[in-house]
């Protein structure tokens, strides 16, 4: 994850259909988790962004894995993934029904080394790396949460322009 963000891995941005990438990411995360949450996805096949596939895949996997992690102690484990067009962007929303993020923490979750996980369970790198990758791709990320009800992470990617589609 850090190698990818540091630029040592070169991958050109290109035409990227989100639906198959989301499906693969969900499959990978579910395969590696002990407590299987119910994951629903709603991602239209016509949503195309101009981005680096590996970066977007890493973002979605990390956000899904974070959601799975917070649901470990929940009796009912639910995650929803939605990909929707909003103005000139595609928004990937990952929502969980976990404990939520406290108001005192929400403004810090993208800071390096900041973690709310117990010692030995988190390094504080994941969200800051995701934040950096999203911004490097020309997008942005936003978190909303309500304690006791869960958290939603929204990642905004620019839609692939007609000019970019014609060039690819």
N, C-alpha and C positions, 0 to 999 in steps of 0.2 A: 504494500500500500504506500509506504513512504518512498520506495524506489520509483514507483509510477509517478507520484506527485513531484519528486525531485527533478524529473526530466531525464533520467537515465534511460527510460524506455520511450522510444519514438514511435508514435502511431499517428498517422494523419487523420485529421477530422474528415468526416464524410457523411454521406446520407445514412441516417440511422432510423430504422423503424422501431418504435418503442415497445409495441405489443410482444414480439417474440423475445426481446431482451428481458422484459419484466417476467415473462413466463419462465425463462431459464433461471433467472435470479431466485424466484420463489422456489423452484425445484431444488436448486443448490442449497438454499438455506434450510428447507424442510428436511432434506436428506441428512443434514449434519446436526439436527437438534433432537434432544431426548424428549422434550415435551412439545408435541406437535400442536400448534395453534390452528384454528380454522382461519384460513386465508382466502379472502375473496378478492378477485381482481376485475376491474372494469377498465379496459384499455382498448380504445378504438384502433383498428388496424391502419387507419389513414393518418395517424399522427407521426410525422417525420421531422426529425431535428437534424441539425448539422453539428455533429459533435464527434468526439473520440469514443468509440464503442467501449473500450476497456475502462475509460473513466466513468462513463455513465453506468456501466455494469457494476463497478466498484461502489459507486454512490448508493445504488439501489440495494446491493447486497449488505453493505454496512448499516444502512437505515433499517432494513428488514431484520438483521441480526440484533441490532439494538432493541427493536420492538420485541423480538422473541425473548431476549434476555430479561426484559422488565416484566414479562408475563409469567416467568417461572413460578412465582408464588401465587399466581391468580388461579382461582378454581375454574373460571371460564376464560379461555384464551382466544382472543379474536384480533385479527389484523385485516385491514382493508387497504387495497392499493388501487388508486384511481389515476388515470391519465386523461386529462381533459385539456381542450384548447381554451385559453383565456386571453383575449385580445391577440397580441402578436407573440404569444408564448404558449408553450405546452407545460402544464403543471402536473407533476407527479406527486400525489399525496399518499403518504403512508401513515395510517391511523391505527393506534392500538387502544385496547381498553384496560391498560395497565394502571398503575398508581398515579401517573401523571408526574409532572415536574413542578416543584415548588416555585413560587414567585421569586424567591431569593436566588434560585439557581438558573432560571430560564435565560437571563441576560448573559450568563457566563458559559453556556454549554459549548460554544464554538471557540472558546479560548484554549490555547495549548495547555496540556497537563491538567485541565479541569475535568474532574470526574465525580460522579455521585455514587459510583459503584464501590463496594467494599474493597479493602486492601487485598491485592492479589487478583482482582477480577477486572480491573480496568486500568489503562495507562493514561487516559486523558488525551490520547492522540486522535482517536477515531473521528470525532465530530469536527475537530479543527482541520484535519486533513480533508474531510468531505467538504467543509466550507471553502478551503483553498481550491480544490478541484472544481467545484461548482463555479466559483468566481473566475477561474482560469478559462472556463468554457463559455464565459460571457453570461452566465446565469446568476441566480441568487437563491438562497435557501431561507426559509422562515419557519419558526416553531411556534405552535400554540399548544397550550396545555391547561387542563383543569385537574387539580389534585383530586384523586379518587375516581376520575372518569377517563383518564387517558391523555394521550399526546398525539398531535398531528404534525408531521414534518412535510412541508411543501417545498419542492424543488422546481424552480422556474427555468426552463430552457427556451431559447429562441427557436421559433419555427424555422424550418429550412425555407429560404426565400426561393422564388421562382428562378432567379438568376443562378443561385447555387444548384438547384435541381437540374437546370439545363447544362451546367458545366460538368456535372457528375456523370 
